[in-house]
Amino acid sequence: MRDRVAIHLWAATDESWRGRDGDRPVVSGAETFIAGTASCRVHVTDTDALCARYREAGVLHPNGALIDKPYGLREFAILDLDGNLITFFERIA
């Protein structure tokens, strides 16, 4: 939790898909094969200060430097402990 905001993600720990014969679809949304392939975007204010904190913590994505995008957003990205991408952004004038 930060600044009264909590983001709830779930673990990709469902192993029930292993050994299926193909008759039933995979539907839990928490299958282990999706770990490290998910992402989310979080709208924040003061991306510069937040990015500086994450830079100090050493968790910035290797290609996730703070940048102004041509579509009017200032953003940067981090990786969580499972390798999922989390992008923080704010609108710019």
C-alpha positions as CSV (number, residue, x, y, z in Angstrom):
1,M,0.0,0.0,0.0
2,R,1.2,3.5,-0.8
3,D,-0.6,6.8,-0.4
4,R,-3.9,4.9,0.6
5,V,-3.8,2.9,-2.6
6,A,-3.5,-0.9,-2.6
7,I,-3.1,-2.9,-5.8
8,H,-4.1,-6.5,-5.5
9,L,-2.4,-9.0,-7.9
10,W,-2.7,-12.7,-7.7
11,A,-0.1,-15.4,-7.9
12,A,0.2,-17.6,-11.0
13,T,0.3,-20.8,-9.0
14,D,-2.4,-23.0,-10.5
15,E,-0.9,-26.2,-11.7
16,S,-4.2,-27.9,-12.5
17,W,-3.6,-27.4,-16.2
18,R,-0.7,-29.9,-16.2
19,G,-1.7,-33.3,-17.6
20,R,-5.0,-32.2,-19.1
21,D,-6.1,-34.1,-22.1
22,G,-7.4,-31.1,-23.9
23,D,-11.1,-31.7,-23.2
24,R,-11.3,-28.8,-20.7
25,P,-10.1,-25.3,-21.4
26,V,-7.6,-23.6,-19.0
27,V,-9.7,-20.9,-17.3
28,S,-8.5,-20.0,-13.8
29,G,-6.4,-17.0,-14.9
30,A,-3.7,-18.0,-12.4
31,E,-2.0,-20.8,-14.3
32,T,1.8,-21.1,-13.7
33,F,2.6,-20.7,-17.4
34,I,1.5,-17.0,-17.3
35,A,3.9,-16.0,-14.5
36,G,6.2,-13.4,-15.8
37,T,4.0,-12.6,-18.8
38,A,1.5,-10.2,-17.3
39,S,1.6,-6.4,-16.9
40,C,-0.5,-3.6,-15.6
41,R,-0.4,0.2,-15.8
42,V,-0.9,2.5,-12.8
43,H,-1.9,6.1,-13.1
44,V,0.1,8.2,-10.6
45,T,1.1,11.8,-10.0
46,D,4.8,12.9,-9.8
47,T,6.3,10.2,-11.9
48,D,9.7,11.8,-11.4
49,A,9.8,11.3,-7.6
50,L,8.3,7.8,-7.8
51,C,10.8,6.8,-10.5
52,A,13.7,8.1,-8.3
53,R,12.5,5.9,-5.4
54,Y,12.4,2.8,-7.6
55,R,15.7,3.6,-9.2
56,E,17.3,3.8,-5.7
57,A,15.7,0.4,-4.9
58,G,17.2,-1.0,-8.1
59,V,13.9,-2.3,-9.5
60,L,13.6,-0.3,-12.7
61,H,13.0,-2.4,-15.9
62,P,16.2,-2.4,-18.0
63,N,14.2,-0.7,-20.8
64,G,11.8,1.2,-18.5
65,A,13.5,4.5,-18.1
66,L,11.4,7.6,-17.4
67,I,10.3,9.0,-20.7
68,D,7.8,11.3,-22.3
69,K,5.8,9.4,-24.9
70,P,4.4,11.0,-28.0
71,Y,0.9,10.2,-27.0
72,G,1.0,12.5,-24.0
73,L,2.1,10.3,-21.1
74,R,5.2,10.4,-18.9
75,E,6.0,6.9,-17.8
76,F,8.5,4.3,-16.5
77,A,8.4,0.6,-15.8
78,I,9.5,-1.8,-13.1
79,L,9.5,-5.6,-12.9
80,D,8.0,-7.4,-9.9
81,L,9.6,-10.3,-8.2
82,D,8.0,-12.7,-10.7
83,G,9.1,-10.7,-13.8
84,N,5.7,-9.0,-14.5
85,L,5.9,-5.6,-15.9
86,I,4.3,-2.7,-14.0
87,T,4.2,0.7,-15.7
88,F,3.6,3.9,-13.9
89,F,2.3,6.9,-15.9
90,E,0.9,10.4,-15.7
91,R,-0.6,12.7,-18.3
92,I,1.6,15.6,-19.5
93,A,0.5,18.8,-21.2
